[in-house]
Amino acid sequence: MTEKILARVAGVPAVRAGDEILARPDFVIAYDFPGYTDVFFKEAKEEFGVDKVPSPERFVLFIDHMVPAAAPKEEELHKITRAWGKEQGVPVHEREGIGHQVSAELGYATPGAFAVHFDGHVSQLGAFGTLAMGARKSVLETFVSERMALVVPGTVKIEVTGTVQPGVMARDIFHHLVRVMGPSSCRFKVVELCGPVIDAMSIEGRQTICGQAMFLGATTMLIAPDAKTLEYAKGRAKIALDPVYPDADAHYDRVVTVDVSNLAPIVVAPPSPANTRDLTEYAGLEVHMGYLGSCASGRLEDLRVAAQVLKGRKIKPGFQLHVVPTSQAIMSQAASEGLISTLVDAGAFISSSSCDYCYGRIATMTDGQRAVSTGTLNTPGRMGSADSEIFICNAAVVAASALEGCITDPRPYLSNTEGSAA
Amino acid sequence: MTLPTLHGRAAWVFTEDDYDIDLIVGIKNIKITDINELAAVTMTSYDPDFAQSVNKGDLLVGGQNFGYGHPHYPAMRAMRHLGVAGVIAESFSPGFFRGEISMGFPLITCPGIRAATQRWDTLQVDWERGVVVNQRTGQTLPFEPWSSTERATIEAGGFTPYLKARLARERAAAAAAAA
């Protein structure tokens, strides 16, 4: 799939892994952040004399960090971003949610398209069959020229099989892949994800998994589009493209099959996203804060499962539960389903969509505190003090832990229903 | 344009795989923008005298998948300020690799380097032969070549100057073709 998509955007009949190509991204996606977009804006003008970005219709910017601004300097950055968008004819989406999610809602996750961002979590557009890469500073190249130099990556195919147990979500499946394959197993490769478990999985679950590709060492991850994704993309897609599928005789660097039948909910213990452990090892460990949100997990299925756990119950006094739906559209849908009032009644603090909880800009922890989190990373200090700890887990685990004030297996709270949201 | 001379002491050997470079300055410090302030906290949790003991041209040695996680720029900015000239590791995480090469900072992928190096060994990258030489032991280890863009980026001293030169060349070629 990767080679077909990259051949099209390089304007050549075929490319092979290892080829150096100049590719024209269909979409250039970014959020404003100091040292990134402000530098691109400035360098494009001052260093390269480019007053207008080439083909501005390919660009989209999000204001999703430092929202709302807490200091004049932060708001100044947003002001610069808005002005740049206006001057360049580039849309700036502000306060609509986390860009990686909103870009899918807006149709930038066109199946078969090639998208770039400086941030690697853009890989979650791969849930729709979009090849989406984090390219760091190379994004500057797209601000000053049509094309971007890159080496065609090889592909690792991961087939996920088995029966998903109740209480196990996409989040658990991803971190299990890291556990069995290793955090560097897919370095510099694209992961093509497939198999019956993925076929049966919701779009949201697929976004969760694809967005975390970097923690397998991968450049990005993608899934061949199916009826579900094409239905989602229909009417949204920003450009007309034929979806791309793998050839029956496609070459893979490696093909791995992972059976998840015996998988139970996991936690990723500090200090690294490579540290996948069985939840039972940590059950009972006192936690003080819960974060349900981020570009990885904060979608409807996450909110629904949390509401299922919390309905009619109260979170433990003193425990801080922050619920941050990934986008405003998700917030609105959650409100109409009654999920928001269920969560609020249980004692959750609900915030409008923002990236800021994920890196401790708000809801900061102090020394000795511990969080259960659906954020992206658990490095010490990511959510405040370097002497605080983050345990990554699925949304049901966050909700159950909020009730008991310690790391808690959510399955008893889900046992009256199907439970599995994966 | 030429590749930089990499010939210096191993100022630190990171023994961990999947090392998160944010820990070099400490995550609580990654928002520090003043480079002197940042340099002062660099590696303090490993060796309080690190900043004083580094010489210009020293190198770092790392394990597998060095730069795993969310590799922010401050750690290597601080290292460059202290005089560190490059990192030689078993392998690098792609995001970190791409980000630092774009800063014009050489990252050398050299399987076997971690076991072959003790702190303060003098290492030399021999571009001609494609090997890293440990001058204490005499051992040579081949390193993996860069792509032509990566090599040109390092030669130019960073992505911005590389891109400027490339676009100027392309414009000149287009003008010549049109003439």
Chai-1 contact restraints between the chains, C-beta under 6 A:
chainA,res_idxA,chainB,res_idxB,connection_type,confidence,min_distance_angstrom,max_distance_angstrom,comment,restraint_id
A,E20,B,S147,contact,1.0,0.0,6.0,A-B,restraint_1
A,E20,B,S148,contact,1.0,0.0,6.0,A-B,restraint_2
A,E47,B,T160,contact,1.0,0.0,6.0,A-B,restraint_3
A,G120,B,G95,contact,1.0,0.0,6.0,A-B,restraint_4
A,G134,B,G95,contact,1.0,0.0,6.0,A-B,restraint_5
A,R136,B,R98,contact,1.0,0.0,6.0,A-B,restraint_6
A,R136,B,G99,contact,1.0,0.0,6.0,A-B,restraint_7
A,R136,B,S102,contact,1.0,0.0,6.0,A-B,restraint_8
A,K137,B,S102,contact,1.0,0.0,6.0,A-B,restraint_9
A,K137,B,F159,contact,1.0,0.0,6.0,A-B,restraint_10
A,E141,B,L163,contact,1.0,0.0,6.0,A-B,restraint_11
A,A149,B,T149,contact,1.0,0.0,6.0,A-B,restraint_12
A,V151,B,S147,contact,1.0,0.0,6.0,A-B,restraint_13
A,P183,B,D18,contact,1.0,0.0,6.0,A-B,restraint_14
A,P183,B,Y68,contact,1.0,0.0,6.0,A-B,restraint_15
A,S184,B,Q64,contact,1.0,0.0,6.0,A-B,restraint_16
A,S184,B,N65,contact,1.0,0.0,6.0,A-B,restraint_17
A,F188,B,P94,contact,1.0,0.0,6.0,A-B,restraint_18
A,M214,B,G95,contact,1.0,0.0,6.0,A-B,restraint_19
A,G217,B,N65,contact,1.0,0.0,6.0,A-B,restraint_20
A,T219,B,P94,contact,1.0,0.0,6.0,A-B,restraint_21
A,A274,B,D18,contact,1.0,0.0,6.0,A-B,restraint_22
A,L377,B,H70,contact,1.0,0.0,6.0,A-B,restraint_23
A,T379,B,D20,contact,1.0,0.0,6.0,A-B,restraint_24
A,T379,B,D22,contact,1.0,0.0,6.0,A-B,restraint_25
A,T379,B,G69,contact,1.0,0.0,6.0,A-B,restraint_26
A,G381,B,I27,contact,1.0,0.0,6.0,A-B,restraint_27
A,G381,B,K28,contact,1.0,0.0,6.0,A-B,restraint_28
A,A386,B,G26,contact,1.0,0.0,6.0,A-B,restraint_29
A,A386,B,I27,contact,1.0,0.0,6.0,A-B,restraint_30
A,A386,B,K28,contact,1.0,0.0,6.0,A-B,restraint_31
